[in-house]
Amino acid sequence: MVNLYLTINEASEYLSMPESYIKNLIHQKRIRAVHDGEQFLIYKEQFNEFTKQLENYKKQLAEFQNEPIPEDIDVKDED
């Protein structure tokens, strides 16, 4: 059976973020979670779009970092 909900601990491991940060995101309502009386349960699928965007940003950053620096057209070799 596929687990659709994560505890804060599981979400922390899944996202590679500290538990305290996950808790703060929940309290700021940046992560949707349900409290079952004992713990917060976080719907795992809400992170799919986040992880897709994060991978896209990483790809764009790598492309930007690998792009050669163009020569400055104002630079003249004058002695």
Secondary structure, DSSP 8 states (H G I E B T S, - for coil): ----EE-HHHHHHHHT--HHHHHHHHHTTSS-EEE-SSSEEEEGGGHHHHHHHHHHHHHHHHHHHHS-----TT-----
